[in-house]
């Protein structure tokens, strides 16, 4: 019997770079293939975990490039995008 891993029913897209003011800007999006699952669905948690993993990876990359300030623009796929400024001293090392 052959086992194939099916693709996840969501896509995580994370892009980051410095803006003109030297702030490390992370733009992160979670998109569900068939629209957002209902509240409490395990798929939301699985998608958010994948999203946060990639955000953390980009945060670490920014830190390695000398970022001391960051801004996170995030859409978790449930219709409530957010923007968060991260002040110096709060970036993970």
FENRARA-V639111 format. One record per residue. N is the residue number from 1. RES is the residue in one small letter. SS is DSSP state (helix for helix, strand for strand, loop for the rest). OMEGA is omega in degrees with one decimal (* if undefined). Layout:
n: (N;N)
res: (RES;RES)
ss: (SS;SS)
omega: (OMEGA;OMEGA)
This chain:
n: (1;2;3;4;5;6;7;8;9;10;11;12;13;14;15;16;17;18;19;20;21;22;23;24;25;26;27;28;29;30;31;32;33;34;35;36;37;38;39;40;41;42;43;44;45;46;47;48;49;50;51;52;53;54;55;56;57;58;59;60;61;62;63;64;65;66;67;68;69;70;71;72;73;74;75;76;77;78;79;80;81;82;83;84;85;86;87;88;89;90;91;92;93)
res: (x;x;x;x;x;x;x;x;x;x;x;x;x;x;x;x;x;x;x;x;x;x;x;x;x;x;x;x;x;x;x;x;x;x;x;x;x;x;x;x;x;x;x;x;x;x;x;x;x;x;x;x;x;x;x;x;x;x;x;x;x;x;x;x;x;x;x;x;x;x;x;x;x;x;x;x;x;x;x;x;x;x;x;x;x;x;x;x;x;x;x;x;x)
ss: (loop;loop;loop;loop;loop;loop;loop;loop;loop;strand;strand;strand;strand;strand;strand;strand;strand;strand;loop;loop;loop;loop;loop;strand;strand;strand;strand;strand;strand;strand;strand;strand;loop;loop;loop;loop;loop;loop;loop;loop;loop;helix;helix;helix;helix;helix;helix;helix;helix;helix;helix;helix;helix;helix;helix;helix;helix;helix;helix;helix;helix;helix;helix;helix;loop;loop;loop;loop;loop;strand;strand;strand;strand;strand;strand;loop;loop;loop;loop;loop;loop;strand;strand;strand;strand;strand;loop;loop;loop;loop;loop;loop;loop)
omega: (-179.5;-179.6;177.9;176.2;178.5;177.7;178.3;178.6;177.1;177.7;175.4;178.9;-179.9;177.9;-179.2;176.3;178.8;171.9;-176.1;178.7;179.0;178.5;176.6;-176.1;177.9;176.9;-174.9;-178.6;174.0;-179.1;177.4;-176.0;-175.8;-177.0;-176.7;176.1;179.0;178.2;179.3;179.3;-179.6;-179.5;176.9;179.1;179.1;178.4;179.5;177.6;177.5;179.3;-178.7;176.7;-179.7;176.2;179.7;178.2;179.6;176.0;178.2;178.6;178.1;178.8;-180.0;178.2;175.0;179.7;174.9;176.1;179.3;174.4;178.6;172.9;-171.7;172.0;-176.3;174.4;-178.3;175.8;179.2;178.6;-178.7;172.3;-179.2;172.8;179.2;-175.2;178.8;-179.5;179.6;179.8;178.0;179.9;*)
